[in-house]
């Protein structure tokens, strides 16, 4: 007998599992589904909601299966009349204090509470009485907080506090007055929220969602005097299909472009082209810093949630940040200068819409530093989810669309740009260009496996031009904190650091399709989306940013060279210390 394993019986089925396994996990191994609501694998395993209760023979009361470890000889029943009745009562109590405007809720059809209500055939609410009334916090540029739809599962709290180690939200008050809020019950806009959106991805209902701005886009699309341009980030194309029932990680670039053109955008460009410009500027900046041993390590600045984090928490380390704007901001800047001049369009009539996997981009685009000659580089940011809603509003059958291509000239990009959407991708793309510049050769080694994978922190030493360059790629703000503490204390010896706010990178951004807790516990969503981006890179004819002919042409005609006066003016930015909490 193996002492590391336990044999038990669940609904008359023998199960042999490792010690320490929970009843919930054991049941899943034999195809028995136990409903959950507050449970989120590896993030929120606290047993608060009690939806996962089961009966164990020989014990009084119910066992909470998501936290109860199995024992040798245990006999478990998951669907007795007592269990079913108790779950029904729990659901009734939750729904009795929940705003049930499901038809107009952004999570309609993708709400875990709604799914359970349907599963348990909840047709009426038995417990009727006073309902809590809370103000809706919609002051943040990125996140709307509607506690009237909150079920106190605390999944958002766990994502913010345990995964990101921010702690912008928590449970306040007691009893009937308990709610999830911020310090002093202030708006998310006025506290230490980084706008990463991981709380939205964790939320099972519509209590948290992005600040939707698609109505503004529709208004501009109807205006004949406005030239509306769409640009799409790399991570969007490998996730958008999920909103239409396609497999996770399906590359829908061609259908996405077709849909955007049918919606009515005047031009559809690729943010990947902007990413190639980012690499040109960033690689040049790194080489200059590395050669002169100044402000090392250089840290990437593509992730706006990460940038806000360092501004609030480590302002003394801001000189380490690359001064490069993020790809969509660079492309927006070029669209209102180079492109506008080429096409003879008044820049004031150009309306740039960035379609992003990230809700922090909504915050980034309205930063005062993201202006040129009084005009914002980007006028609107919508998420992958918002784009799917626009496609549905336009009554477009997405899966039946033919493939189309991006418009020129800002639709040509390299494989290096595609991998921007996953952790380690920005660094790998930059190293491809940096090594060619430093060696003066077109090197065949372009894949840096050392910085790939799903680990939160990936450290490596790469040799370029006979020099060792120590690099690290970190995703998730908790991991960013660990790297910054190493730099601050002087124990780090890195030269180049990539940081992304969201665990796994942009493929897991706060604006991506939301997966329910059950699916997230069974499938590695990050891996599937990332593999799709690496596949795009592998199939690309050109895989180095500095070999993009469009990039070469625009430097020759307009920017002159990376780091030139005009490049600095249009493609670079500044940062400043930001207070965590505003005085109110």
C-alpha positions in Angstrom: 0.0 0.0 0.0 1.3 3.4 -1.0 1.1 5.7 2.0 1.2 8.7 -0.3 -2.2 7.8 -1.8 -5.7 7.6 -0.3 -8.6 5.5 -1.4 -12.1 6.9 -0.9 -15.6 6.5 -2.4 -17.5 9.4 -4.0 -21.1 8.7 -5.2 -20.4 5.0 -5.1 -17.2 5.3 -7.2 -13.8 4.3 -5.8 -11.2 7.0 -6.1 -7.4 6.7 -5.5 -5.7 10.1 -5.1 -2.6 11.6 -3.5 -2.8 12.7 0.1 -3.7 16.4 0.4 -6.1 16.2 -2.5 -9.4 18.0 -1.8 -12.7 16.3 -2.2 -13.4 18.7 -5.1 -10.3 17.7 -6.9 -10.9 14.0 -6.3 -14.4 14.2 -7.6 -13.2 15.9 -10.7 -10.8 13.0 -11.4 -13.8 10.6 -11.8 -16.0 13.1 -13.8 -18.2 14.2 -10.9 -19.0 17.9 -11.0 -19.4 19.7 -7.7 -20.6 23.3 -8.2 -18.5 26.2 -7.0 -18.7 29.9 -6.9 -16.0 31.5 -4.7 -13.4 28.9 -5.7 -10.6 30.0 -8.1 -7.8 27.5 -8.4 -4.5 28.6 -6.8 -6.0 32.1 -6.2 -9.1 31.8 -3.9 -9.5 28.5 -2.1 -11.3 29.6 1.1 -14.7 27.9 1.1 -16.7 31.0 1.7 -19.7 30.6 -0.5 -20.4 27.0 0.6 -21.9 26.0 -2.8 -19.5 23.1 -3.0 -20.8 21.4 0.2 -21.1 17.6 0.3 -22.0 15.0 2.9 -19.4 12.6 4.4 -20.7 9.5 6.1 -20.1 9.4 9.8 -19.9 13.2 10.1 -22.4 15.8 11.2 -23.2 18.7 8.9 -21.7 19.3 5.6 -18.1 19.3 4.4 -16.8 22.1 2.2 -15.3 20.1 -0.7 -12.9 22.8 -2.1 -10.9 22.9 1.2 -11.6 19.6 2.8 -8.8 17.1 2.3 -9.6 13.5 1.5 -9.0 10.7 4.1 -8.5 7.0 3.8 -11.9 5.2 3.6 -13.9 8.4 3.4 -17.4 7.9 1.8 -18.7 11.1 0.1 -22.1 11.9 -1.3 -22.3 15.0 -3.5 -26.0 15.1 -4.5 -28.2 13.9 -1.6 -31.6 15.6 -1.1 -30.0 17.4 1.9 -27.1 18.7 -0.1 -29.3 19.8 -3.0 -31.7 21.6 -0.7 -28.9 23.4 1.1 -27.3 24.6 -2.2 -30.7 25.8 -3.3 -31.0 27.9 -0.1 -27.5 29.3 -0.5 -28.3 30.4 -4.0 -31.6 31.9 -2.9 -29.9 33.9 -0.2 -27.3 35.2 -2.7 -29.8 36.1 -5.3 -32.1 37.8 -2.7 -29.5 40.6 -2.4 -28.4 40.7 -6.0 -29.5 43.1 -8.7 -31.0 40.7 -11.2 -30.9 42.9 -14.3 -29.3 40.1 -16.2 -30.5 41.1 -19.7 -28.6 44.5 -19.5 -25.6 43.2 -17.7 -22.2 43.0 -19.4 -21.8 39.5 -18.2 -25.1 38.2 -19.5 -24.5 34.7 -20.8 -21.0 34.5 -19.1 -22.0 34.8 -15.5 -21.2 32.0 -13.0 -24.1 33.0 -10.7 -26.5 33.0 -13.7 -25.2 29.6 -14.8 -25.8 28.1 -11.4 -29.3 29.7 -11.1 -30.2 28.0 -14.4 -28.6 24.7 -13.4 -30.6 24.6 -10.1 -33.8 25.8 -11.8 -34.2 28.9 -9.7 -37.5 30.3 -10.9 -38.4 32.5 -7.9 -36.6 34.0 -4.9 -37.9 32.6 -1.7 -36.1 35.0 0.6 -37.4 38.5 -0.2 -36.6 41.5 1.8 -34.5 44.6 2.0 -31.7 44.8 -0.6 -28.4 46.6 -0.2 -28.0 49.7 -2.4 -24.5 50.9 -3.3 -23.3 53.7 -5.5 -21.6 52.6 -8.8 -18.0 53.7 -9.0 -17.3 54.6 -12.6 -14.7 57.4 -12.0 -11.7 55.2 -13.0 -10.8 55.4 -16.7 -10.5 51.7 -16.8 -12.7 49.9 -14.3 -16.4 50.2 -13.2 -17.2 48.8 -9.8 -20.9 47.8 -9.1 -21.2 46.3 -5.7 -25.0 45.8 -6.3 -23.9 42.7 -8.3 -21.2 41.5 -5.9 -21.7 38.1 -4.2 -18.8 38.6 -1.7 -16.9 35.7 -3.1 -13.6 37.6 -2.5 -12.1 36.3 -5.7 -11.2 39.9 -6.8 -9.6 40.6 -3.4 -7.5 37.4 -3.7 -6.4 38.4 -7.3 -5.5 41.9 -6.2 -3.9 41.0 -2.8 -2.4 37.6 -3.3 -1.6 37.4 -7.0 -0.6 41.1 -7.7 0.2 42.0 -4.1 -1.5 45.4 -4.5 -4.4 45.2 -2.1 -6.4 48.0 -3.6 -9.6 46.3 -2.6 -10.8 44.3 0.4 -13.9 43.5 2.5 -15.0 46.3 4.7 -17.8 46.6 7.3 -19.6 43.7 9.0 -22.8 41.6 8.6 -25.4 42.9 6.2 -23.2 46.0 5.6 -20.2 44.0 4.4 -18.9 44.9 1.0 -15.8 44.9 -1.2 -14.3 48.4 -1.4 -11.2 50.5 -1.1 -9.5 52.4 1.6 -12.0 54.9 2.9 -14.6 53.6 0.4 -13.1 55.9 -2.2 -13.1 55.4 -6.0 -10.6 53.1 -7.6 -9.4 56.2 -9.4 -8.1 57.7 -6.1 -6.3 54.7 -4.5 -3.4 52.4 -5.4 -5.2 50.6 -8.2 -2.9 50.0 -11.2 -5.8 49.3 -13.6 -4.4 45.8 -14.5 -7.9 44.4 -14.5 -7.1 41.0 -12.9 -10.0 41.6 -10.5 -12.3 41.7 -13.5 -10.9 38.4 -14.9 -11.5 36.9 -11.4 -15.0 38.2 -10.9 -17.8 35.6 -11.5 -20.5 38.2 -12.0 -20.9 41.8 -13.4 -19.7 43.5 -10.2 -16.5 44.5 -12.0 -16.1 45.3 -15.6 -14.1 47.5 -18.0 -15.3 51.1 -18.6 -17.0 50.6 -21.9 -16.5 53.2 -24.6 -17.8 51.5 -27.8 -20.7 54.0 -28.0 -18.1 56.8 -28.6 -16.6 54.6 -31.4 -20.0 54.2 -33.1 -20.6 57.9 -33.0 -17.3 58.6 -34.7 -17.9 55.9 -37.3 -21.2 57.6 -38.3 -19.5 61.0 -38.7 -18.5 61.5 -42.4 -15.9 64.2 -41.3 -14.0 61.8 -39.1 -11.3 59.5 -40.4 -11.5 56.5 -38.0 -8.6 54.1 -37.8 -8.5 50.8 -35.9 -5.3 49.2 -34.7 -5.2 45.8 -33.0 -2.7 44.3 -30.5 -1.1 40.9 -31.0 -2.8 39.2 -28.1 -6.3 40.2 -29.4 -6.1 38.0 -32.5 -5.5 34.9 -30.5 -8.3 35.4 -28.1 -11.1 37.2 -29.9 -12.4 33.9 -31.5 -13.2 32.6 -28.0 -16.0 35.1 -27.8 -17.6 33.3 -30.7 -17.2 29.8 -29.5 -13.9 29.1 -31.2 -11.1 27.1 -29.6 -8.8 28.9 -27.1 -5.7 30.2 -29.0 -7.3 30.2 -32.4 -5.6 32.8 -34.6 -8.4 34.9 -36.1 -6.4 37.7 -37.6 -8.0 37.6 -41.1 -11.6 37.4 -39.7 -10.9 40.2 -37.2 -9.7 42.5 -40.0 -12.7 41.7 -42.1 -15.1 42.4 -39.2 -13.5 45.7 -38.5 -13.8 46.8 -42.2 -17.4 45.7 -42.2 -18.1 47.7 -39.1 -16.9 50.7 -41.0 -13.4 51.7 -40.0 -11.7 53.7 -42.7 -8.4 51.9 -42.2 -7.4 48.8 -40.2 -3.8 48.8 -39.1 -1.7 46.4 -37.1 -0.3 47.4 -33.7 2.5 44.9 -34.4 3.9 47.5 -36.8 4.1 49.9 -33.8 5.8 47.1 -31.9 8.5 46.9 -34.6 9.1 50.6 -34.0 9.2 50.0 -30.3 11.9 47.4 -30.8 13.9 49.7 -33.0 13.9 52.5 -30.4 14.2 50.2 -27.4 17.1 48.1 -28.8 18.9 51.3 -29.7 18.3 52.7 -26.2 19.5 49.5 -24.6 22.7 49.4 -26.6 23.4 53.0 -25.7 22.9 52.4 -22.0 24.8 49.1 -22.0 27.7 50.6 -23.9 27.9 53.6 -21.5 26.9 51.6 -18.4 24.1 54.1 -17.6 20.8 53.5 -15.8 21.2 49.8 -15.9 19.3 47.6 -15.8 17.0 49.1 -18.4 13.4 48.0 -17.8 10.7 47.8 -20.5 7.8 50.2 -20.4 5.2 48.6 -22.7 2.8 47.7 -19.9 0.9 50.7 -18.5 -0.3 48.9 -15.4 3.3 48.2 -14.6 4.4 51.8 -15.3 1.7 53.1 -13.0 2.9 50.6 -10.4 6.5 51.7 -10.4 5.4 55.4 -10.4 3.5 54.8 -7.2 5.7 52.4 -5.4 9.3 52.8 -6.6 9.6 56.3 -8.1 13.4 56.3 -7.2 13.8 53.6 -9.9 12.1 55.5 -12.7 15.4 56.3 -14.4 15.7 52.6 -15.2 12.5 52.6 -17.3 12.9 52.7 -21.1 11.6 56.0 -22.3 9.8 54.2 -25.2 6.1 54.6 -25.6 4.1 51.4 -25.9 3.5 50.1 -29.4 -0.1 51.4 -29.8 0.9 54.9 -28.6 3.9 54.9 -31.1 1.6 53.9 -34.0 -1.0 56.4 -33.0 1.7 59.2 -33.0 2.9 58.2 -36.4 -0.6 58.0 -37.8 -1.3 61.6 -36.8 2.0 62.8 -38.2 3.7 60.7 -40.9 0.6 59.0 -42.2 -1.6 62.2 -42.0 1.0 64.1 -44.0 1.4 61.4 -46.6 -2.4 61.1 -47.1 -3.1 64.9 -46.8 -5.5 64.3 -43.9 -5.9 66.9 -41.1 -4.6 65.2 -37.9 -7.5 66.7 -36.0 -9.9 64.7 -38.1 -8.1 61.4 -37.4 -9.7 59.3 -34.7 -7.4 56.4 -33.6 -9.1 53.4 -31.8 -6.7 50.9 -30.2 -8.1 47.4 -29.7 -6.2 46.0 -26.7 -6.2 43.0 -24.4 -5.5 45.5 -21.6 -7.8 47.8 -19.7 -4.8 49.8 -18.3 -4.4 51.1 -21.9 -7.5 53.1 -21.3 -5.7 54.9 -18.5 -2.5 55.2 -20.5 -4.0 56.8 -23.6 -5.3 59.8 -21.6 -2.0 60.5 -19.8 -0.9 64.0 -20.5 2.5 62.7 -21.8 0.7 60.9 -24.6 0.1 64.0 -26.6 1.8 65.6 -29.6 1.1 69.2 -30.7 -2.0 69.1 -28.5 -3.5 65.9 -29.9 -3.6 62.6 -28.1 -1.8 59.8 -29.9 -4.8 57.5 -29.4 -8.4 58.7 -29.0 -10.1 55.6 -27.7 -9.1 52.2 -26.3 -11.5 49.2 -26.4 -10.8 45.7 -25.1 -11.1 42.4 -26.9 -14.4 41.9 -25.1 -15.7 45.3 -26.3 -14.7 44.5 -29.9 -16.7 41.2 -29.7 -19.7 43.2 -28.6 -19.4 45.6 -31.5 -19.2 42.7 -33.9 -22.3 41.2 -32.4 -24.1 44.6 -32.4 -23.3 44.8 -36.2 -25.0 41.4 -36.6 -21.8 40.0 -38.2 -21.5 36.2 -38.2 -17.9 36.1 -37.2 -17.1 32.4 -37.8 -18.4 32.7 -41.4 -16.2 35.6 -42.3 -13.6 35.4 -45.0 -10.0 36.3 -44.1 -8.7 39.7 -45.0 -5.4 41.6 -44.6 -4.4 44.7 -42.8 -4.2 48.0 -44.7 -0.9 49.4 -45.8 1.5 50.9 -44.9 0.9 50.3 -41.2 -0.2 46.7 -41.6 3.1 45.0 -42.3 4.8 43.6 -39.2 7.4 40.9 -38.2 7.2 37.8 -36.2 9.1 39.6 -33.4 6.2 42.0 -33.0 3.7 39.1 -32.7 5.4 37.7 -29.6 5.0 41.0 -27.7 1.7 39.6 -26.4 3.3 37.0 -24.1 5.7 37.2 -21.2 9.3 37.3 -22.4 8.3 38.3 -25.9 9.3 41.9 -25.7 12.8 41.0 -24.5 13.2 38.3 -27.1 12.2 40.6 -29.9 14.6 43.3 -28.6 17.5 40.8 -28.3 17.0 39.7 -31.9 17.6 43.3 -33.1 20.2 44.2 -30.5 22.5 41.2 -31.3 22.5 42.1 -35.0 23.3 45.7 -34.4 26.1 44.9 -31.9 27.7 42.2 -34.0 27.0 43.9 -37.4 25.8 40.5 -38.7 22.5 38.9 -39.6 22.6 36.2 -37.0 20.6 33.0 -37.4 19.9 32.6 -33.7 16.6 34.4 -33.2 14.8 32.3 -30.6 15.7 32.9 -27.0 14.1 29.9 -25.3 15.6 31.1 -22.0 12.9 33.8 -21.5 10.0 31.7 -22.8 7.5 29.8 -20.7 4.9 30.5 -18.0 7.1 31.0 -15.0 6.5 34.3 -13.2 10.2 35.1 -13.2 12.6 33.8 -15.8 16.3 34.7 -15.5 19.1 34.0 -18.0 22.4 35.1 -19.3 22.7 35.6 -23.1 25.9 36.1 -25.0 25.9 38.8 -27.6 29.0 40.1 -29.4 31.2 38.1 -26.9 29.5 39.9 -24.0 27.4 38.3 -21.3 24.1 40.1 -20.8 22.1 39.2 -17.8 18.3 39.4 -18.4 15.1 38.7 -16.5 11.5 38.6 -17.6 8.8 38.9 -14.9 5.0 38.9 -15.3 2.6 39.8 -12.5 3.1 42.7 -10.2 4.0 40.5 -7.2 7.0 39.2 -9.3 7.8 42.7 -10.5 8.0 43.7 -6.8 10.6 41.0 -6.2 12.8 42.1 -9.1 12.5 45.8 -8.0 13.5 44.9 -4.5 16.6 43.1 -5.8 17.5 46.2 -7.9 16.8 48.6 -5.0 18.9 46.6 -2.6 21.8 46.4 -5.0 21.9 42.6 -5.1 20.7 42.4 -8.7 23.2 42.3 -11.6 20.8 42.5 -14.5 21.3 44.6 -17.6 17.9 44.2 -19.2 14.5 43.6 -17.5 11.1 42.9 -19.0 8.1 43.4 -16.8 4.4 42.9 -17.7 1.7 43.7 -15.2 -0.5 40.7 -15.9 0.6 37.1 -15.0 1.5 35.5 -18.3 1.6 38.8 -20.2 -0.9 40.5 -22.5 -2.5 37.2 -23.5 -3.9 37.2 -20.0 -4.7 40.9 -19.9 -7.7 42.4 -18.0 -9.6 43.0 -21.3 -9.4 39.4 -22.6 -12.3 36.9 -22.8 -13.3 35.9 -19.3 -13.1 32.2 -18.5 -15.2 30.6 -15.7 -13.5 29.1 -12.7 -14.1 25.5 -13.8 -12.4 26.0 -17.2 -9.5 27.9 -15.7 -8.8 25.0 -13.3 -8.7 22.5 -16.2 -7.0 24.3 -19.1 -3.9 26.4 -19.3 -5.4 29.3 -21.2 -2.1 31.3 -21.1 -0.2 28.5 -22.7 -2.6 28.0 -25.6 -2.8 31.8 -26.4 1.0 32.1 -26.2 1.6 29.1 -28.4 -0.6 30.8 -31.0 1.6 33.9 -31.0 4.8 31.9 -31.2 3.2 30.1 -34.2 2.6 33.4 -35.9 6.2 34.3 -35.4 7.5 31.0 -36.7 5.4 31.3 -39.9 6.4 34.9 -40.5 8.6 35.7 -43.5 10.4 38.4 -41.5 11.2 37.7 -37.9 13.4 40.7 -36.9 11.9 44.2 -36.4 14.8 46.0 -38.0 14.2 44.1 -41.3 10.6 45.3 -41.6 10.6 47.3 -44.9 7.9 49.7 -43.7 9.9 50.5 -40.7 13.0 51.1 -42.8 11.1 53.3 -45.2 9.6 55.5 -42.5 13.0 56.0 -40.8 14.5 56.9 -44.2 11.7 59.3 -45.1 10.7 60.8 -41.8 12.3 59.7 -38.5 15.9 59.5 -39.8 17.2 56.9 -37.3 16.3 55.5 -33.9 16.9 58.0 -31.2 16.8 61.0 -33.5 15.2 64.3 -32.5 12.0 63.5 -34.3 11.9 59.9 -33.0 12.4 61.2 -29.4 9.6 63.7 -29.9 7.1 61.2 -31.3 8.0 57.8 -29.9 9.4 58.5 -26.4 7.8 59.7 -23.2 8.5 60.6 -19.6 7.3 59.4 -16.2 6.7 60.9 -12.8 6.2 60.0 -9.2 2.5 59.2 -8.5 0.8 59.3 -5.1 -0.9 56.0 -4.1 -3.8 57.7 -2.5 -5.2 61.1 -3.4 -6.3 63.5 -0.7 -10.1 63.6 -0.5 
